[in-house]
């Protein structure tokens, strides 16, 4: 999914602040080289080309499948702040059930997606995050990957 939208100066500042807060709360910017050959990173746009930036986001507990109440505005904010880049997004597939047992399968889905995109699209940069239980998914996914991450 590629999203592009122009914002006013005030709107851009607010969007950037929200995006930064969300990433700081539960995420990281990861370079594909950290996952080279693992199949974890690398996503495509609707046209089948690799995106420049890929948001991988795990929604919160009880939310329906998708990017969720935090991930959707984060995706819009990233696209607005990076108007010259193709920005894609991936919603982690997991139950987001009332208990934390669904976090493990979500972390597996997250890491598999990132690995596959990184292998197919080595120049793609990733923004990874989650809200509520999705933050646990993100923490487990990064920790269990056994790989480094950076800017």
Phi, psi and omega per residue, in radians:
X1 nan 2.220 3.096
X2 -1.991 2.218 -3.115
X3 -2.154 2.314 3.080
X4 -2.331 2.369 3.138
X5 -2.783 2.412 3.105
X6 -1.621 2.491 3.099
X7 -2.219 2.764 3.036
X8 -1.240 2.976 3.125
X9 -1.000 -0.811 3.135
X10 -1.135 -0.759 3.127
X11 -1.077 -0.680 3.111
X12 -1.127 -0.755 3.139
X13 -1.108 -0.748 3.122
X14 -1.140 -0.740 3.130
X15 -1.108 -0.753 3.129
X16 -1.111 -0.735 3.115
X17 -1.072 -0.753 3.113
X18 -1.130 -0.729 3.125
X19 -1.119 -0.769 3.131
X20 -1.105 -0.750 3.139
X21 -1.086 -0.730 -3.125
X22 -1.156 -0.744 -3.130
X23 -1.199 -0.704 3.115
X24 -1.134 -0.660 -3.096
X25 -1.126 -0.719 -3.046
X26 -2.778 1.099 3.130
X27 -3.049 -3.055 -3.119
X28 -2.760 2.739 2.962
X29 -1.723 2.152 -3.023
X30 -2.078 2.392 3.097
X31 -1.554 2.503 3.141
X32 -1.053 -0.513 -3.113
X33 -1.043 -0.479 3.122
X34 -1.155 -0.387 -3.097
X35 -2.079 0.285 -3.074
X36 -0.922 2.292 3.100
X37 1.369 0.061 -3.101
X38 -1.733 -0.235 -3.124
X39 1.375 0.170 -3.047
X40 -1.513 -0.638 -3.086
X41 -1.853 2.698 3.031
X42 2.146 1.835 3.114
X43 -2.190 2.863 -3.118
X44 -2.080 2.766 3.040
X45 -1.493 3.112 3.140
X46 -1.036 -0.536 -3.124
X47 -1.415 -0.032 3.130
X48 1.587 -0.061 3.109
X49 -1.535 2.751 3.102
X50 -1.227 2.466 3.052
X51 -1.448 2.734 3.083
X52 -1.275 -0.679 -3.114
X53 -2.312 2.373 3.127
X54 -2.165 2.114 3.007
X55 -1.548 2.159 3.049
X56 -2.008 2.025 -2.970
X57 -2.350 2.401 3.091
X58 -1.887 2.109 -3.097
X59 -1.211 3.024 -3.099
X60 -1.501 2.941 3.135
X61 -0.938 2.301 3.065
X62 1.399 -0.096 3.135
X63 -1.404 2.574 3.084
X64 -1.200 2.803 -3.133
X65 -0.903 2.432 -3.124
X66 2.431 -2.906 -3.132
X67 -1.369 -0.359 3.083
X68 1.458 -3.115 -3.020
X69 -1.234 -0.351 3.084
X70 -1.743 -0.678 -3.085
X71 -1.164 -0.670 3.136
X72 -1.064 -0.913 3.120
X73 -1.154 -0.523 3.082
X74 -1.125 -0.753 3.115
X75 -1.069 -0.762 3.112
X76 -1.109 -0.734 -3.122
X77 -1.139 -0.734 3.109
X78 -1.064 -0.803 3.136
X79 -1.086 -0.680 3.141
X80 -1.186 -0.648 -3.113
X81 -1.417 -0.260 -3.125
X82 -2.158 1.037 -2.996
X83 -1.116 -0.382 -3.118
X84 -1.624 0.048 -3.110
X85 -2.049 2.650 3.006
X86 -1.416 2.123 -3.123
X87 -1.992 2.074 3.092
X88 -1.854 2.927 3.086
X89 -2.502 2.644 3.102
X90 -2.374 2.180 3.074
X91 -1.606 2.088 -3.139
X92 -1.048 2.352 -3.137
X93 -1.635 1.963 3.059
X94 -2.847 2.897 -3.007
X95 -1.192 -0.551 -3.058
X96 0.918 0.712 -3.094
X97 -1.262 2.962 -3.102
X98 -1.139 -0.236 3.067
X99 -1.924 2.930 -3.085
X100 -1.450 0.013 -3.091
X101 -1.151 -0.369 3.140
X102 -1.432 -0.154 -3.130
X103 -1.126 -0.686 -3.135
X104 -1.052 -0.926 3.084
X105 -1.060 -0.589 3.082
X106 -1.131 -0.722 3.115
X107 -1.100 -0.664 3.097
X108 -1.106 -0.797 3.119
X109 -1.074 -0.747 3.131
X110 -1.058 -0.877 -3.077
X111 -1.160 -0.643 3.103
X112 -1.126 -0.721 3.126
X113 -1.109 -0.835 -3.102
X114 -1.103 -0.729 3.138
X115 -1.067 -0.799 -3.112
X116 -1.181 -0.667 3.128
X117 -1.198 -0.721 -3.140
X118 -1.070 -0.673 3.135
X119 -1.194 -0.701 -3.104
X120 -1.422 -0.494 -3.027
X121 -2.336 1.300 -3.021
X122 -1.100 -0.303 3.133
X123 -1.593 -0.133 -3.133
X124 -1.213 2.357 3.052
X125 -1.774 2.555 -3.070
X126 -2.017 2.471 2.937
X127 -2.036 2.097 -3.033
X128 -2.101 2.325 -3.139
X129 -2.864 3.086 3.111
X130 -2.848 2.812 -3.127
X131 -2.134 2.395 3.104
X132 1.051 -2.179 3.119
X133 -1.064 -0.473 3.087
X134 -1.081 -0.480 3.055
X135 -1.166 -0.646 3.065
X136 -1.143 -0.740 3.093
X137 -0.980 -0.816 -3.123
X138 -1.113 -0.786 3.140
X139 -1.052 -0.822 -3.136
X140 -1.149 -0.769 -3.118
X141 -1.045 -0.734 3.124
X142 -1.279 -0.797 -3.095
X143 -1.116 -0.795 -3.068
X144 -1.351 -0.151 -3.141
X145 -1.198 -0.464 -3.133
X146 1.247 0.278 -3.089
X147 -2.160 2.778 3.123
X148 -1.418 2.904 3.035
X149 -2.499 2.787 -3.085
X150 -2.752 -2.786 -3.104
X151 -1.641 nan nan
